[in-house]
Amino acid sequence: MRAAGPVVLALVLLALTGCGPTQTGAPDPVPSAGPTPTPTPTTTTAADDALRIVVRSAAGAASTWRLSCSPPGGSHPDPAKACQVLDENGASALPRVPAGRQCAQVYAGPETATITGTWQGRPVTSRLSRTNSCESGRWKALEGLLPKGG
């Protein structure tokens, strides 16, 4: 009986560390290192930022610009400012207003904008207007990329 003591102890230690056989008879589980982290770009390249911006004024005239941000360039009137605005506010202002959000129905003007392409390596399709307080807030956050409203 004395010889069984170390064997029992070894089996207990194996069970506690997860290295022993499972009770179901299934193969030993492979320890997981956790989810694979998604790399975040530290710098962007010109291919990561290629946007097309179409703005319709209150009179209905359309202006179309191209914008890249690494380095700032394109046909946008002020690419450096537009890229700065995107860096500061793009993550919060480019996505559409979440469904169900309460927005004051304050009409700020008929201007509209469509932004499509790629920014920070991700696809962008954003439509902006000034039809209520939420949409006007998005527009204001992107002034510099978009013209000042009104």
DSSP file (Angstrom, degrees, kcal/mol; ACC not computed):
  #  RESIDUE AA STRUCTURE BP1 BP2  ACC     N-H-->O    O-->H-N    N-H-->O    O-->H-N    TCO  KAPPA ALPHA  PHI   PSI    X-CA   Y-CA   Z-CA
    1    1 A M    >>        0   0    0      0, 0.0     4,-0.7     0, 0.0     3,-0.7   0.000 360.0 360.0 360.0 -31.8    0.0    0.0    0.0
    2    2 A R  T >4  +     0   0    0      1,-0.2     3,-0.7     2,-0.2     0, 0.0   0.855 360.0  55.2 -62.5 -34.8    2.9    2.3    0.7
    3    3 A A  T 3> S+     0   0    0      1,-0.2     4,-0.8     2,-0.2    -1,-0.2   0.746  98.9  62.2 -70.8 -24.1    4.0    2.1   -3.0
    4    4 A A  H <> S+     0   0    0     -3,-0.7     4,-2.7     1,-0.2     5,-0.2   0.757  86.6  76.0 -73.4 -24.1    0.6    3.3   -4.2
    5    5 A G  H <X S+     0   0    0     -4,-0.7     4,-2.4    -3,-0.7    -1,-0.2   0.927  96.5  43.4 -55.6 -52.6    1.0    6.6   -2.3
    6    6 A P  H  > S+     0   0    0      0, 0.0     4,-2.4     0, 0.0    -1,-0.2   0.854 113.8  52.7 -64.2 -33.3    3.4    8.2   -4.9
    7    7 A V  H  X S+     0   0    0     -4,-0.8     4,-2.3     2,-0.2    -2,-0.2   0.931 110.8  46.1 -67.0 -44.5    1.4    6.9   -7.8
    8    8 A V  H  X S+     0   0    0     -4,-2.7     4,-2.4     2,-0.2    -1,-0.2   0.917 112.7  50.9 -62.8 -43.6   -1.8    8.4   -6.4
    9    9 A L  H  X S+     0   0    0     -4,-2.4     4,-2.5    -5,-0.2    -2,-0.2   0.909 109.9  50.0 -60.7 -42.7    0.0   11.7   -5.7
   10   10 A A  H  X S+     0   0    0     -4,-2.4     4,-2.4     1,-0.2    -1,-0.2   0.906 110.8  49.2 -63.6 -41.7    1.3   11.7   -9.3
   11   11 A L  H  X S+     0   0    0     -4,-2.3     4,-2.3     2,-0.2    -2,-0.2   0.889 110.8  50.3 -65.5 -38.9   -2.2   11.1  -10.7
   12   12 A V  H  X S+     0   0    0     -4,-2.4     4,-2.3     2,-0.2    -2,-0.2   0.931 111.6  48.0 -63.6 -45.5   -3.6   13.9   -8.6
   13   13 A L  H  X S+     0   0    0     -4,-2.5     4,-1.9     1,-0.2     6,-0.2   0.901 111.4  50.3 -63.3 -40.6   -0.9   16.3   -9.7
   14   14 A L  H  X>S+     0   0    0     -4,-2.4     5,-1.8     1,-0.2     6,-1.3   0.909 111.3  48.7 -62.9 -41.6   -1.5   15.3  -13.4
   15   15 A A  H  <5S+     0   0    0     -4,-2.3     3,-0.5     1,-0.2    -2,-0.2   0.890 111.0  50.3 -66.0 -39.2   -5.2   15.9  -13.0
   16   16 A L  H  <5S+     0   0    0     -4,-2.3    -1,-0.2     1,-0.2    -2,-0.2   0.837 112.9  45.4 -69.4 -32.7   -4.8   19.3  -11.4
   17   17 A T  H  <5S-     0   0    0     -4,-1.9    -1,-0.2    -5,-0.2    -2,-0.2   0.523 110.8-119.6 -89.2  -4.8   -2.4   20.5  -14.1
   18   18 A G  T  <5S+     0   0    0     -4,-0.7    -3,-0.2    -3,-0.5    -4,-0.1   0.648  84.5 111.7  79.9  13.7   -4.6   19.2  -16.9
   19   19 A C      < +     0   0    0     -5,-1.8    -4,-0.2    -6,-0.2    -5,-0.1   0.586  56.5  81.6 -96.4 -11.2   -1.9   16.9  -18.2
   20   20 A G  S    S-     0   0    0     -6,-1.3     2,-0.1     1,-0.2    -9,-0.0  -0.223  94.8 -70.4 -87.7 179.2   -3.5   13.6  -17.3
   21   21 A P        -     0   0    0      0, 0.0    -1,-0.2     0, 0.0     2,-0.1  -0.380  52.7-116.0 -68.3 148.5   -6.2   11.6  -19.2
   22   22 A T    >   -     0   0    0      4,-0.8     3,-0.9     1,-0.1     6,-0.1  -0.447  17.9-119.1 -81.8 159.4   -9.7   13.1  -19.1
   23   23 A Q  T 3  S+     0   0    0      1,-0.2    -1,-0.1    -2,-0.1     0, 0.0   0.756 111.5  57.5 -71.2 -23.6  -12.5   11.3  -17.5
   24   24 A T  T 3  S-     0   0    0      2,-0.1    -1,-0.2     3,-0.1    -2,-0.0   0.579 111.4-117.4 -83.3  -8.7  -14.5   11.0  -20.7
   25   25 A G    <   +     0   0    0     -3,-0.9    -2,-0.1     1,-0.3     3,-0.1   0.496  68.9 140.2  84.6   2.7  -11.7    9.2  -22.4
   26   26 A A        -     0   0    0      1,-0.1    -4,-0.8    -5,-0.0    -1,-0.3  -0.364  63.7 -84.5 -74.1 159.6  -11.3   12.0  -24.9
   27   27 A P        -     0   0    0      0, 0.0    -1,-0.1     0, 0.0    -3,-0.1  -0.233  58.7 -83.5 -61.3 155.1   -7.8   13.1  -26.0
   28   28 A D        -     0   0    0      1,-0.1     2,-0.1    -9,-0.1    -9,-0.1  -0.343  51.8-110.6 -58.7 135.3   -6.0   15.5  -23.7
   29   29 A P        -     0   0    0      0, 0.0    -1,-0.1     0, 0.0     3,-0.0  -0.416  26.2-120.8 -68.6 145.8   -7.0   19.1  -24.5
   30   30 A V        -     0   0    0     -2,-0.1     0, 0.0    -3,-0.1     0, 0.0  -0.762  32.7-113.4 -85.3 125.8   -4.4   21.2  -26.1
   31   31 A P        -     0   0    0      0, 0.0     2,-0.4     0, 0.0    -1,-0.1  -0.332  31.2-133.1 -60.9 140.0   -3.7   24.3  -24.0
   32   32 A S        -     0   0    0      1,-0.1     0, 0.0    -3,-0.0     0, 0.0  -0.755  11.3-153.8 -97.6 140.2   -4.8   27.5  -25.7
   33   33 A A        -     0   0    0     -2,-0.4    -1,-0.1     1,-0.4     0, 0.0   0.403  54.4-107.9 -87.8   2.2   -2.7   30.6  -25.8
   34   34 A G        -     0   0    0      2,-0.1    -1,-0.4     3,-0.0     2,-0.0  -0.353  61.3 -25.6  95.8 178.9   -5.8   32.7  -26.1
   35   35 A P  S    S-     0   0    0      0, 0.0     3,-0.0     0, 0.0    -3,-0.0  -0.319  70.5-106.7 -66.4 147.7   -7.1   34.6  -29.1
   36   36 A T        -     0   0    0      1,-0.1    -2,-0.1    -2,-0.0     2,-0.0  -0.620  40.4-119.3 -73.2 122.7   -4.7   35.6  -31.7
   37   37 A P        -     0   0    0      0, 0.0    -1,-0.1     0, 0.0    -3,-0.0  -0.360  19.5-125.1 -66.2 142.4   -4.2   39.4  -31.4
   38   38 A T        -     0   0    0     -2,-0.0     2,-0.1     1,-0.0     0, 0.0  -0.765  28.8-120.3 -85.5 124.9   -5.2   41.4  -34.4
   39   39 A P        -     0   0    0      0, 0.0    -1,-0.0     0, 0.0     0, 0.0  -0.426  21.7-147.9 -67.5 138.1   -2.3   43.6  -35.4
   40   40 A T        -     0   0    0     -2,-0.1     2,-0.1     2,-0.0     3,-0.1  -0.911  23.1-113.4-105.3 132.2   -3.0   47.3  -35.4
   41   41 A P        -     0   0    0      0, 0.0     3,-0.1     0, 0.0    -1,-0.0  -0.403  21.8-166.7 -66.8 134.4   -1.2   49.4  -38.0
   42   42 A T  S    S+     0   0    0      1,-0.3     2,-0.3    -2,-0.1    -2,-0.0   0.761  79.7  16.3 -88.9 -28.8    1.2   51.8  -36.4
   43   43 A T  S    S-     0   0    0     -3,-0.1     2,-0.3    27,-0.0    -1,-0.3  -0.974  76.6-136.3-137.8 154.5    1.6   53.7  -39.7
   44   44 A T        -     0   0    0     -2,-0.3     2,-0.3    -3,-0.1    75,-0.0  -0.742  12.4-142.4-107.4 159.2   -0.5   53.7  -42.8
   45   45 A T    >>  -     0   0    0     -2,-0.3     3,-1.7     1,-0.1     4,-0.9  -0.715  35.0 -98.5-112.9 169.2    0.6   53.6  -46.4
   46   46 A A  G >4 S+     0   0    0     24,-0.4     3,-0.6     1,-0.3    23,-0.2   0.838 125.1  57.4 -56.5 -33.2   -0.9   55.4  -49.3
   47   47 A A  G 34 S+     0   0    0      1,-0.2    -1,-0.3    23,-0.1     3,-0.2   0.747 100.5  59.0 -69.7 -22.0   -2.8   52.2  -50.2
   48   48 A D  G <4 S+     0   0    0     -3,-1.7    73,-2.0     1,-0.2     2,-0.5   0.725 107.7  46.6 -77.9 -22.1   -4.4   52.3  -46.8
   49   49 A D    <<  +     0   0    0     -4,-0.9    20,-0.3    -3,-0.6    21,-0.3  -0.907  62.4 137.7-126.9 102.5   -6.0   55.8  -47.3
   50   50 A A  E     +A  118   0A   0     68,-2.8    68,-2.0    -2,-0.5     2,-0.3  -0.778  25.6 171.3-146.1  96.5   -7.8   56.3  -50.6
   51   51 A L  E     -AB 117  67A   0     16,-3.0    16,-2.3    -2,-0.3     2,-0.5  -0.812  25.5-154.8-113.8 148.8  -11.0   58.2  -50.2
   52   52 A R  E     -AB 116  66A   0     64,-3.0    64,-2.3    -2,-0.3     2,-0.5  -0.992  16.9-166.6-117.4 123.4  -13.5   59.8  -52.7
   53   53 A I  E     -AB 115  65A   0     12,-2.8    12,-2.7    -2,-0.5     2,-0.5  -0.952   6.6-173.8-117.0 123.1  -15.5   62.6  -51.2
   54   54 A V  E     -AB 114  64A   0     60,-2.6    60,-2.3    -2,-0.5     2,-0.5  -0.974   6.6-173.6-118.0 120.3  -18.6   64.0  -52.9
   55   55 A V  E     -AB 113  63A   0      8,-2.8     8,-2.6    -2,-0.5     2,-0.5  -0.953  10.8-158.0-117.3 129.8  -20.2   67.0  -51.4
   56   56 A R  E     -AB 112  62A   0     56,-2.9    56,-1.6    -2,-0.5     6,-0.2  -0.934  18.0-143.3-105.7 124.2  -23.5   68.5  -52.6
   57   57 A S    >   -     0   0    0      4,-2.7     3,-1.5    -2,-0.5    55,-0.0  -0.150  32.5 -94.3 -76.4 175.3  -24.0   72.2  -51.6
   58   58 A A  T 3  S+     0   0    0      1,-0.3    -1,-0.1     2,-0.1    -2,-0.0   0.816 128.9  54.1 -60.0 -30.8  -27.2   73.8  -50.6
   59   59 A A  T 3  S-     0   0    0      2,-0.1    -1,-0.3     1,-0.0    -3,-0.0   0.554 121.2-110.0 -82.0  -7.2  -27.7   74.9  -54.2
   60   60 A G    <   +     0   0    0     -3,-1.5     2,-0.2     1,-0.3    -2,-0.1   0.377  69.6 142.8  96.1  -4.2  -27.2   71.2  -55.4
   61   61 A A        -     0   0    0     -5,-0.1    -4,-2.7     1,-0.0     2,-0.4  -0.505  42.2-139.4 -72.1 137.5  -23.8   71.6  -57.0
   62   62 A A  E     -B   56   0A   0     -6,-0.2     2,-0.4    -2,-0.2    -6,-0.2  -0.820  15.5-168.6-103.1 137.0  -21.5   68.6  -56.5
   63   63 A S  E     -B   55   0A   0     -8,-2.6    -8,-2.8    -2,-0.4     2,-0.5  -0.979   7.3-162.0-118.0 135.5  -17.8   68.8  -55.7
   64   64 A T  E     +B   54   0A   0     -2,-0.4     2,-0.3   -10,-0.2   -10,-0.2  -0.977  11.8 176.1-122.6 129.5  -15.8   65.6  -55.9
   65   65 A W  E     -B   53   0A   0    -12,-2.7   -12,-2.8    -2,-0.5     2,-0.4  -0.924  21.5-143.2-128.3 153.7  -12.3   65.2  -54.3
   66   66 A R  E     -B   52   0A   0     -2,-0.3    10,-1.5   -14,-0.2     9,-0.5  -0.894  22.2-171.1-108.9 146.7   -9.8   62.5  -53.8
   67   67 A L  E     +BC  51  74A   0    -16,-2.3   -16,-3.0    -2,-0.4     2,-0.3  -0.992  15.0 175.3-143.5 133.1   -7.9   62.2  -50.6
   68   68 A S  E   > - C   0  73A   0      5,-2.2     5,-2.3    -2,-0.4   -18,-0.2  -0.951  11.7-163.0-127.2 154.0   -4.9   60.1  -49.4
   69   69 A C  E   5 + C   0  72A   0     -2,-0.3   -25,-0.1   -20,-0.3   -23,-0.1   0.392  62.3  89.3-121.9   3.7   -3.3   60.6  -46.0
   70   70 A S  T   5S-     0   0    0      1,-0.9   -24,-0.4   -21,-0.3    -1,-0.2  -0.587 124.2  -0.6-135.7  76.6    0.1   58.9  -46.1
   71   71 A P  T   5S-     0   0    0      0, 0.0    -1,-0.9     0, 0.0    -3,-0.1   0.580 111.3-106.3 -85.1 166.8    1.3   61.4  -47.1
   72   72 A P  E   5 +C   69   0A   0      0, 0.0     2,-0.3     0, 0.0    -3,-0.3  -0.346  65.9 123.3 -58.7 131.5   -1.6   63.9  -47.4
   73   73 A G  E   < +C   68   0A   0     -5,-2.3    -5,-2.2     6,-0.2     2,-0.2  -0.963  10.1  94.4-170.5-176.6   -2.5   64.4  -51.0
   74   74 A G  E    S-C   67   0A   0     -2,-0.3    -7,-0.2    -7,-0.2    -9,-0.0  -0.667  86.1 -54.7 111.0-168.0   -5.1   64.3  -53.7
   75   75 A S  S    S+     0   0    0     -9,-0.5    -8,-0.2    -2,-0.2    -1,-0.1   0.407  88.8 123.2 -92.8   1.9   -7.5   66.9  -55.1
   76   76 A H  S    S-     0   0    0    -10,-1.5    69,-0.0    -3,-0.2   -11,-0.0  -0.368  72.0-121.7 -60.4 141.9   -9.0   67.9  -51.7
   77   77 A P  S    S+     0   0    0      0, 0.0    -1,-0.1     0, 0.0    -3,-0.0   0.811 104.3  15.4 -59.0 -30.7   -8.6   71.6  -51.2
   78   78 A D     >  +     0   0    0     66,-0.2     4,-2.5     1,-0.1     5,-0.2  -0.608  69.4 173.0-143.3  78.6   -6.6   71.0  -47.9
   79   79 A P  H  > S+     0   0    0      0, 0.0     4,-2.5     0, 0.0     5,-0.2   0.848  79.1  54.5 -60.2 -36.5   -5.4   67.4  -47.7
   80   80 A A  H  > S+     0   0    0      2,-0.2     4,-2.0     1,-0.2     5,-0.1   0.935 112.5  43.0 -63.9 -45.3   -3.3   68.0  -44.5
   81   81 A K  H  > S+     0   0    0      2,-0.2     4,-2.6     1,-0.2    -1,-0.2   0.913 113.2  52.8 -65.5 -43.0   -6.2   69.4  -42.6
   82   82 A A  H  X S+     0   0    0     -4,-2.5     4,-2.2    62,-0.3    -2,-0.2   0.904 110.8  46.9 -60.3 -42.3   -8.6   66.8  -43.9
   83   83 A C  H  X S+     0   0    0     -4,-2.5     4,-2.5     2,-0.2    -1,-0.2   0.874 110.8  52.2 -68.5 -36.9   -6.3   64.0  -42.8
   84   84 A Q  H  X S+     0   0    0     -4,-2.0     4,-2.2    -5,-0.2    -2,-0.2   0.923 109.9  49.1 -63.0 -44.3   -5.9   65.6  -39.4
   85   85 A V  H  X>S+     0   0    0     -4,-2.6     4,-3.0     1,-0.2     5,-0.5   0.905 111.1  50.2 -62.4 -42.3   -9.7   65.8  -39.0
   86   86 A L  H  X5S+     0   0    0     -4,-2.2     4,-2.3     3,-0.2     5,-0.5   0.928 110.3  49.7 -61.5 -44.9  -10.0   62.1  -40.0
   87   87 A D  H  <5S+     0   0    0     -4,-2.5    -2,-0.2     1,-0.2    -1,-0.2   0.896 118.6  39.2 -60.5 -40.3   -7.3   61.2  -37.4
   88   88 A E  H  <5S+     0   0    0     -4,-2.2    -2,-0.2    -5,-0.2    -1,-0.2   0.872 138.5   6.2 -78.4 -38.6   -9.1   63.1  -34.7
   89   89 A N  H >X5S+     0   0    0     -4,-3.0     4,-2.8    -5,-0.2     3,-0.6   0.475  95.9  97.6-129.3  -5.2  -12.7   62.4  -35.5
   90   90 A G  H 3X<S+     0   0    0     -4,-2.3     4,-2.3    -5,-0.5    -3,-0.1   0.886  82.1  56.4 -59.6 -42.1  -13.0   59.8  -38.2
   91   91 A A  H 34 S+     0   0    0     -5,-0.5    -1,-0.2     1,-0.2    -2,-0.1   0.834 120.0  30.5 -61.7 -32.5  -13.5   56.8  -36.0
   92   92 A S  H <4 S+     0   0    0     -3,-0.6    -1,-0.2     2,-0.1    -2,-0.2   0.762 125.1  42.1 -96.7 -27.8  -16.5   58.3  -34.3
   93   93 A A  H  < S+     0   0    0     -4,-2.8    -3,-0.2    -7,-0.1    -2,-0.2   0.729 103.5  61.7 -96.7 -22.2  -18.0   60.5  -37.1
   94   94 A L  S  < S+     0   0    0     -4,-2.3    33,-0.2    -5,-0.3    -3,-0.1   0.903  86.8  81.2 -73.0 -39.5  -17.7   58.2  -40.2
   95   95 A P  S    S-     0   0    0      0, 0.0    31,-0.1     0, 0.0    29,-0.0  -0.318  92.0-100.9 -65.9 151.2  -20.0   55.4  -38.9
   96   96 A R        -     0   0    0      1,-0.1     3,-0.1    32,-0.0    32,-0.1  -0.226  46.0 -85.7 -66.8 160.6  -23.7   56.0  -39.3
   97   97 A V        -     0   0    0      1,-0.1    -1,-0.1    -4,-0.1     3,-0.1  -0.492  55.5-104.2 -65.4 130.5  -25.8   57.1  -36.3
   98   98 A P    >   -     0   0    0      0, 0.0     3,-1.8     0, 0.0    -1,-0.1  -0.264  40.2 -98.7 -59.4 142.7  -26.9   53.9  -34.4
   99   99 A A  T 3  S+     0   0    0      1,-0.2     3,-0.1    -3,-0.1    -3,-0.0  -0.340 108.3  25.0 -59.4 138.8  -30.5   52.9  -34.9
  100  100 A G  T 3  S+     0   0    0      1,-0.3    -1,-0.2    -3,-0.1     2,-0.2   0.337  82.9 142.1  88.8  -7.4  -32.7   54.0  -32.1
  101  101 A R    <   -     0   0    0     -3,-1.8     2,-0.5     1,-0.1    -1,-0.3  -0.478  55.2-121.0 -68.5 135.7  -30.5   57.0  -31.0
  102  102 A Q        +     0   0    0     -2,-0.2     2,-0.4    -3,-0.1    -1,-0.1  -0.674  36.8 179.9 -78.5 122.4  -32.6   60.0  -30.0
  103  103 A C        -     0   0    0     -2,-0.5     2,-0.2    30,-0.1    -3,-0.0  -0.989  31.1-117.1-127.2 131.4  -31.8   63.0  -32.3
  104  104 A A        -     0   0    0     -2,-0.4    29,-2.8     1,-0.1     2,-2.2  -0.458  27.9-124.6 -64.3 134.8  -33.4   66.4  -32.1
  105  105 A Q        +     0   0    0     27,-0.2     2,-0.7    -2,-0.2    27,-0.1  -0.447  57.8 145.2 -84.2  67.9  -35.2   67.1  -35.3
  106  106 A V        -     0   0    0     -2,-2.2     2,-0.4     2,-0.0    30,-0.2  -0.926  41.9-145.1-109.9 109.5  -33.3   70.3  -36.0
  107  107 A Y        +     0   0    0     -2,-0.7    24,-0.2     1,-0.1    25,-0.1  -0.614  21.1 176.6 -77.6 125.2  -32.8   70.8  -39.7
  108  108 A A        -     0   0    0     22,-3.0    23,-0.2    -2,-0.4    -1,-0.1   0.468  56.4 -53.4-110.2  -5.1  -29.4   72.5  -40.4
  109  109 A G  E     - D   0 130A   0     21,-0.7    21,-0.5     1,-0.1    -1,-0.4  -0.732  46.3 -92.8 147.5 165.4  -29.4   72.5  -44.2
  110  110 A P  E    S+     0   0A   0      0, 0.0    -1,-0.1     0, 0.0    21,-0.1   0.457  73.2 126.3 -88.1  -0.8  -29.7   70.5  -47.3
  111  111 A E  E     -     0   0A   0     19,-0.1    19,-0.5    -3,-0.1     2,-0.3  -0.239  36.2-175.4 -60.1 144.8  -26.0   69.8  -47.8
  112  112 A T  E     -AD  56 129A   0    -56,-1.6   -56,-2.9    17,-0.2     2,-0.3  -0.947   8.2-167.7-136.0 158.9  -25.0   66.1  -48.2
  113  113 A A  E     -AD  55 128A   0     15,-2.3    15,-3.2    -2,-0.3     2,-0.4  -0.995   7.7-160.8-146.6 146.8  -21.7   64.2  -48.5
  114  114 A T  E     -AD  54 127A   0    -60,-2.3   -60,-2.6    -2,-0.3     2,-0.5  -0.999   7.5-170.0-127.6 128.9  -20.7   60.7  -49.4
  115  115 A I  E     +AD  53 126A   0     11,-3.0    11,-2.8    -2,-0.4     2,-0.3  -0.977  15.7 165.3-121.4 119.8  -17.3   59.4  -48.4
  116  116 A T  E     +AD  52 125A   0    -64,-2.3   -64,-3.0    -2,-0.5     2,-0.4  -0.922  29.2  55.2-132.4 157.6  -16.2   56.1  -50.0
  117  117 A G  E    S-AD  51 124A   0      7,-1.7     7,-3.0    -2,-0.3     2,-0.4  -0.971  86.0 -36.9 130.4-140.4  -12.9   54.2  -50.3
  118  118 A T  E     +AD  50 123A   0    -68,-2.0   -68,-2.8    -2,-0.4     2,-0.4  -0.990  43.4 178.7-131.4 133.9  -10.4   53.0  -47.8
  119  119 A W  E >  S- D   0 122A   0      3,-2.7     3,-1.9    -2,-0.4   -70,-0.2  -0.994  77.0  -6.8-136.5 129.5   -9.2   54.6  -44.6
  120  120 A Q  T 3  S-     0   0    0     -2,-0.4   -71,-0.2     1,-0.3    -1,-0.1   0.841 130.1 -58.0  52.7  37.4   -6.6   53.1  -42.2
  121  121 A G  T 3  S+     0   0    0    -73,-2.0    -1,-0.3     1,-0.2   -72,-0.1   0.521 117.6 107.5  77.5   5.3   -6.8   49.9  -44.3
  122  122 A R  E <  S-D  119   0A   0     -3,-1.9    -3,-2.7   -74,-0.3    -1,-0.2  -0.901  75.4-104.3-118.3 146.0  -10.6   49.5  -43.8
  123  123 A P  E     -D  118   0A   0      0, 0.0     2,-0.4     0, 0.0    -5,-0.3  -0.377  35.1-159.5 -66.8 143.8  -13.4   50.1  -46.3
  124  124 A V  E     +D  117   0A   0     -7,-3.0    -7,-1.7    -2,-0.1     2,-0.3  -0.991  23.4 164.0-127.5 130.6  -15.5   53.2  -45.8
  125  125 A T  E     +D  116   0A   0     -2,-0.4     2,-0.4    -9,-0.2    -9,-0.2  -0.846  20.6 163.7-139.7 104.8  -19.0   54.0  -47.0
  126  126 A S  E     -D  115   0A   0    -11,-2.8   -11,-3.0    -2,-0.3     2,-0.5  -0.984  20.9-167.0-131.5 129.8  -20.4   57.0  -45.2
  127  127 A R  E     -D  114   0A   0     -2,-0.4     2,-0.3   -13,-0.2   -13,-0.2  -0.967  14.5-173.9-115.9 129.0  -23.3   59.2  -46.0
  128  128 A L  E     +D  113   0A   0    -15,-3.2   -15,-2.3    -2,-0.5     2,-0.3  -0.899  10.8 160.5-123.6 151.0  -23.7   62.5  -44.2
  129  129 A S  E     -D  112   0A   0     -2,-0.3    10,-0.3   -17,-0.2   -17,-0.2  -0.811  41.4-123.4-147.1-171.6  -26.4   65.1  -44.1
  130  130 A R  E     +D  109   0A   0    -21,-0.5   -22,-3.0   -19,-0.5   -21,-0.7  -0.139  68.1 120.4-131.0  36.5  -27.5   68.0  -41.9
  131  131 A T  S    S+     0   0    0    -24,-0.2     2,-0.3   -23,-0.2    -1,-0.1   0.645  78.4   5.8 -83.6 -16.0  -31.1   66.8  -41.4
  132  132 A N  S  > S-     0   0    0    -27,-0.1     4,-2.8   -25,-0.1     5,-0.2  -0.925  87.5 -86.2-154.4 178.4  -31.1   66.4  -37.6
  133  133 A S  H  > S+     0   0    0    -29,-2.8     4,-1.9    -2,-0.3     5,-0.1   0.850 123.0  50.1 -64.2 -35.3  -28.8   67.1  -34.6
  134  134 A C  H  > S+     0   0    0    -30,-0.3     4,-1.9     2,-0.2    -1,-0.2   0.945 114.2  43.6 -67.6 -47.0  -27.0   63.7  -34.8
  135  135 A E  H  > S+     0   0    0      1,-0.2     4,-2.3     2,-0.2    -2,-0.2   0.899 113.5  51.4 -65.7 -40.3  -26.2   64.1  -38.5
  136  136 A S  H  X S+     0   0    0     -4,-2.8     4,-2.8     1,-0.2    -1,-0.2   0.870 107.8  54.0 -64.2 -35.3  -25.2   67.8  -38.0
  137  137 A G  H  X S+     0   0    0     -4,-1.9     4,-2.2    -5,-0.2    -1,-0.2   0.898 108.2  48.5 -65.0 -40.9  -22.9   66.7  -35.2
  138  138 A R  H  X S+     0   0    0     -4,-1.9     4,-1.1     2,-0.2    -2,-0.2   0.936 112.6  49.0 -61.9 -46.0  -21.2   64.2  -37.5
  139  139 A W  H >< S+     0   0    0     -4,-2.3     3,-0.8   -10,-0.3     7,-0.2   0.938 111.1  49.3 -59.4 -48.4  -20.8   66.9  -40.2
  140  140 A K  H >< S+     0   0    0     -4,-2.8     3,-1.4     1,-0.3    -1,-0.2   0.883 107.3  55.1 -60.9 -39.2  -19.4   69.4  -37.7
  141  141 A A  H 3< S+     0   0    0     -4,-2.2    -1,-0.3     1,-0.3    -2,-0.2   0.764 111.3  46.0 -64.5 -24.2  -16.9   66.8  -36.4
  142  142 A L  T XX S+     0   0    0     -4,-1.1     4,-2.7    -3,-0.8     3,-2.0   0.278  77.5 133.8-103.6   9.4  -15.6   66.3  -40.0
  143  143 A E  B <4  +e  146   0B   0     -3,-1.4     5,-0.1     1,-0.3    -3,-0.0  -0.439  69.0  41.6 -62.1 131.8  -15.4   70.0  -40.9
  144  144 A G  T 34 S+     0   0    0      2,-2.9   -62,-0.3    -2,-0.2    -1,-0.3  -0.319 117.9  48.9 115.1 -44.1  -12.0   70.4  -42.6
  145  145 A L  T <4 S+     0   0    0     -3,-2.0    -2,-0.2   -63,-0.2   -63,-0.1   0.834 125.6  32.3 -81.0 -43.8  -12.6   67.1  -44.5
  146  146 A L  B  < S-e  143   0B   0     -4,-2.7    -2,-2.9    -7,-0.2    -1,-0.1  -0.735 102.9 -97.9-103.9 157.7  -16.0   68.5  -45.4
  147  147 A P        -     0   0    0      0, 0.0     2,-0.1     0, 0.0    -1,-0.1  -0.362  52.0 -84.5 -70.3 157.5  -16.8   72.2  -45.9
  148  148 A K        -     0   0    0      1,-0.1    -8,-0.1    -5,-0.1     2,-0.1  -0.420  54.2-116.8 -61.1 132.4  -18.3   74.2  -43.1
  149  149 A G              0   0    0      1,-0.2    -1,-0.1    -2,-0.1   -40,-0.1  -0.340 360.0 360.0 -72.5 152.4  -22.0   73.7  -43.2
  150  150 A G              0   0    0     -2,-0.1    -1,-0.2     0, 0.0    -2,-0.1   0.437 360.0 360.0  93.2 360.0  -24.5   76.4  -43.8
